[in-house]
Amino acid sequence: MSSANVLRTGIKRTSHLPAGTGPVTSNAMAEVMHSMNRKLVAVPLAIGVLVSASCLKTVEPNVCTAVAYAGIYITLQDRFDDSPPPFTGVWARAVQGTYRDSTTEVFTNSETGVQSVALVYERKGTYDVTVHANGYEDFTQDAVFVSADECHVVPVQINARLVKQ
C-alpha cells in the first residue's frame, strides 16, 4: 500500500478514488466529528470570554467622606414676588412617623439674599415637611422622599413659595 493511499488517520483508500476523498470508517468519522465539536464549542466560548472581559470595569472602592449632608434643603420665597424678602421667625420641620427634625437656623446667601433651611441630616425616608415664617401661611409638602447611596443621603430641594397672610 502506498503512502498516497493512506489518510493521516491510518485509513486505507480505495484505489479508484482521487487523493483526498474516499470511504471513511465510523471510527475516523467519530474522530473528525469530535474534533469539530471541540472547535465549535471553543470558538463561542472564546468569544464569550472576550466580550465579558471587555464589559468589566475596574471598580474602585467608594471613599466616603466624614461630611454630613442634609436630606432636605428648603429655599424660602414669597409666592407672588420672586425676590427673597428677609423672612423672620422662620422654622422648618420634617416628620416621619414618630421621628421629628426641626430647625430655626436660616442660611442667607450673601450674594443673592436667598434664605434656606436644611433638615434630616444623613437620614433617608419619606417626610411631611412644614415651613413657617412670620406674616406668612405655613407651607406644607407631604411625602418628600429622601434616598441614599452607599455613603450619604441624596439631597432633595424644595422651593417653599410662601403666601402672605
C-alpha positions, 0 to 999 in steps of 0.5 A: 500500500502506498503512502498516497493511499493512506489518510493521516488517520491510518485509513486505507483508500480505495484505489479508484478514488482521487487523493483526498476523498474516499470511504471513511470508517465510523471510527475516523468519522467519530474522530473528525466529528469530535474534533469539530465539536471541540472547535465549535464549542471553543470558538463561542466560548472564546468569544464569550470570554472576550466580550465579558472581559471587555464589559468589566470595569475596574471598580474602585472602592467608594471613599466616603467622606466624614461630611454630613449632608442634609436630606432636605434643603428648603429655599424660602420665597414669597409666592407672588414676588420672586425676590427673597424678602428677609423672612423672620421667625422662620422654622422648618420641620420634617416628620416621619412617623414618630421621628421629628427634625426641626430647625430655626437656623436660616442660611442667607446667601450673601450674594443673592439674599436667598434664605434656606433651611436644611433638615434630616441630616444623613437620614433617608425616608419619606417626610411631611415637611412644614415651613413657617415664617412670620406674616406668612401661611405655613407651607406644607409638602407631604411625602418628600422622599429622601434616598441614599447611596452607599455613603450619604443621603441624596439631597432633595430641594424644595422651593417653599413659595410662601403666601402672605397672610 
